[in-house]
Amino acid sequence: MSADLVILTLVVITALGFDFTNGFHDTGNAMATSIATGALKPKVAVLVSAILNLVGAFLSVEVAATITKDVLKIQSATGALTAGLTGADAMTIIFAGLIGGILWNLFTWLLGLPSSSSHALFGGLIGAGLAALGTGGVNWNGIVGKVLVPAVLSPFIAGLIAAIGTFVVYAVSKRVRPRRREQGFRWGQVGTASLVSLAHGTGDAQKTMGVIALALIAHGSLTADSVKNDGLPVWIILTCALAIALGTYLGGWRIIRTLGKGLVEIESPQGMAAEASSAAIILTSSHLGMALSTTHVATGSILGSGVGKPGATVRWGVAGRMVLAWLTTLPAAGVVGAACYAVAHLIGGLPGALTIFAILVALASWMYLRSRAQKVDHTNVNHAWDEQTHSPTPADRVSEPVA
């Protein structure tokens, strides 16, 4: 097996690993409010979300096409590699970017912060691209139009729609007894949460599909014209769909807890309004090929549901920590991506690629073991939020049952 083929294999494996972390990192975007209100049991919620993420991955490839052409300039308009760039160099750039995205995903998951998996990926790729090619190696027009502008606008739009929706549903149902209203809207939440999961599959799984396609183009196993004319190979779509579905099923419980319990004490009418808002925006952006952050949309919707309900308490301190994570995601993942490329380039060739892969495995293993010391899972995800620590990890003294 040639060195280039080994590097390509490592890139594909790492890309699927990123897709897996994307799944469990973003499960809360669809299911946190349904779990928090008791509309769905925790394990049922992640199973439903996993299945619908799997289905959603087959519905569109517009976002995947965006990834292949609107982030890095490693290929010319004809599809050939940029002058002076070898296939191994191009694959190493992609490889280092993926590692940056994965490590930031795992770090924010450990802290229970719902940062954007999409922006972690873009940050890693941009950082690696800058380290390898300089500013000319990044498609800044694509980044601004398809990533940064939606990142700024989407939380506000989602929050506004969710706030209006929440206000309307409470106004319409104000004469209904609270218990009966809560039970009725829980059924509505099942439908809206399922729609968010389906929408998530149409967007986030495609980002990894695009990265794998880009690596195959760099290797010479795929051409830009074939992607444009014939679409992505079925095996790319299937493996990415399965990876994100598996990650979703395992459940990112720490982030589910922060979104479901940390921002707002959610009732089912709020949950349904938030999920409906998120689904509408994510599906629209996927159709337009915008690489939107589903985390930004879901968080904005949840905050909007708190603003729209009279008398609701919004924990703005927790929201502030999330915004800080949002602002640091692109540059932090970029620094990691750039550092990984520098290490790989310094060592050179296959040994360099194997070295940064070993770094990824070591750091990912450390963060996983660290998380086991203060475990959050389906048994304690709905325990009361600790107002003193604002930590996603339930306090030992809390022992209330899961809804």
Beta strands, then each sheet from edge to edge (+ up, - down):
end
